[in-house]
């Protein structure tokens, strides 16, 4: 634990208590980041900075406020805290508001999740420039004479936090991340200029995919968008690609959250223990994946991280309920947010799935759209490829899918073997039967 | 309603029932001169004088570059929220720091720091300077204060509105909503206010200061009727003085949100496929934001990656279509006295009588095209470098009556409220999500519709605007924000009722089937 950050949190928490707060949670964060972008074989953007901030949750009985400041000079901070406590006094008393019962802090697994790359500090400016410059070149080469523009880049950061509460919670976390990718624009018919992208990331620099892979993938994905048009409205099987599956899954998950359930904005509020989706639909939460983007030892309330099964073969096993809404709902808390979301993968590649289906749409991107957490209705624009006889034949755009989540996840008929690696949602490709795709 | 985070545009929700009715060109009667009391803030509070600005600009250009700027910011943000009948939480956030930029052609070096010490600021300037390695660039010998108009005058003593003043407003919403309908089961409400103080100094000798207020009062309700649950959201706000938030306004807000929730109980899913779409007046201007606004941001065009990059001077729409992006509308959320590069707030005509006239420029793109900047260089905060961004984007009124527009559509969808949208710049393909609307059947408005995504293509959609009514409204909300390149800035919209010949409606039933 960073001693300086710990000392400041402790001082801030004590200052709040000395000024009339009955409880306090202090959280300090610090982040150092570097961003390099290349275009036309020269740096387009070079950006670098360190940020830090203190967040204080102040409780006076059931009166509550949460305040952030970047100004950590002690005299400035002292007057900030005094004023924050004074202002909290004007808020109405909420009988459900408190720090968690400390018994829920117990039982934390202590292990090294390897979230911080010890070599991060040794990355040089030259290395970063080389990554960005090389990806640009690889994408240019791959996209060939159709290319209009390639923007390639690398971002990396180191981040740490320290959290202390007046009822005994202590937490500290350090992470690093590294991202590299490119956005490619190419010429198509008329004034259409398809733009595609590929970005990949890893906790450790050495785990990054090669610049060749990244640059080629960005260009290939863009070339795939050539000649897109809308086709006639039709019911078809669709494969939603791994990296975009979260755009639809998100709307389902919104119904699982305690705040939506308590506020009567959840279409899943009365569905716990019930089957709402097909047998293939299982969602797990695993906070202990080494080097995972969502990995952690404690959650936002300070509860020890643990593995959970949220949905099992279509049946809802657990809601996502934080401390505050557990009190309002008069139930046991679980966790207020997912760590690494896992949908257990199947054993077929997207290409094999296409062969099995024969004809359908491979959805590789979404545009616009939204989902209503109260009703489960959603509607979202799609980008992708029509495939026939298992082979992609036509890019599609300006098309849309719409359904209700209580219906849609029952159509899940196969799952790919390709969980997405570059994020905290490890979604594989998902196949849905009989989806109405709106076009002409 | 919960919303998907989107790269391009996200706002919480809004309405077509905007209250501010505009004639084609806005009068200047609301404008006042910039109060002298608003200048000198960073010198008084943090000792940032011209000498320090000059020193940082010199450091930023010490290794070459065409121009440099420094951008100091001190922002205070507050949220006050009501849930289950109690104003039980408040959130506060402070932003303080300086961002320093070095520009060479179209290249940007950027450093920033939250510590306004000489050492930290010089270090940030050195980061920006590291972009180039040539002989030093030139910094003007002195800074001259830019005189600007004030499009959002407010009482400076209200920079921080006391909690005890805001609390009764929020509390009143709850009681009014429950009193208006016995279907309502949950009400949440809140007040958000922020004030952003900025100081900009540029290597060509311009100094500009501003205070930008942003505030809104919102209500969200959940209703239950005959086994159906529906929710809606509404807000009033903008760059307002606190005196805007009256009891009358809380009445209006409660009435609006309840009316919307009640209507949704009757809503159906429309058929899917291509059909005529009529956009009602007001917040539906999001259509322009997505279909043309983003594509006209000049960074995308100088890189030739926008579908509009070869269309300046060409006819893109019927002669009755004129589209404006404007930083000068009184109290509108996207208005700016000065942009974040020190260029005065102004109005830019994107499409004049059907012809594409101007992109939205920052300094980099203006230099690229050899034109004057248009005051569209905006940034989220001192942690970000400016990019060409929209302000308030709207279409001028046409001649038609709104009723005739609906009649002409005959069968299709009437859009009253849009919650979010997104565009692909290069293809011009865009989408927006309809949270409130109606079916048009045989030239008349019939059953309500909701939760549908509508897809289109920007240039095709412009060609397909076949009728524009005489009822332009600007949206009167304070929650709209636009995302681009990881930066969010407040924007607003406006539209008169207009008819688009055909767009793709994302319903759940085949056309001709049951709906």
Interface residues (C-beta under 8 A of the other chain):
Chain A: X39 X42 X43 X44 X45 X46 X47 X48 X49 X50 X51 X52 X62 X63 X64 X65 X66 X67 X68 X69 X70 X71 X80 X84 X87 X88 X90 X91 X92 X93 X94 X97 X125 X148 X149 X151 X185 X188 X191 X192 X193 X194 X195 X225 X228 X230 X233 X235 X247 X250 X251 X254 X260 X263 X264 X265 X267 X328 X367 X368 X369 X370 X371 X372 X373 X374 X375 X377 X378 X379 X380 X381 X383 X397 X398 X399 X400 X401 X402 X403 X404 X436 X438 X439 X440
Chain B: X1 X2 X3 X4 X6 X83 X84 X86 X87 X88 X89 X90 X91 X92 X93 X94 X95 X96 X97 X106 X107 X108 X109 X110 X111 X112 X113 X114 X124 X127 X130 X131 X163 X164 X167 X185 X186 X188 X222 X224 X228 X229 X230 X231 X269 X272 X273 X274 X303 X304 X305 X306 X307 X308 X309 X310 X311 X383 X385 X419 X420 X421 X422 X423 X424 X425 X426 X427 X428 X429 X430 X431 X432 X433 X435 X450 X451 X452 X453 X455 X456 X457 X459 X504 X505 X506 X507 X508 X509 X510 X511
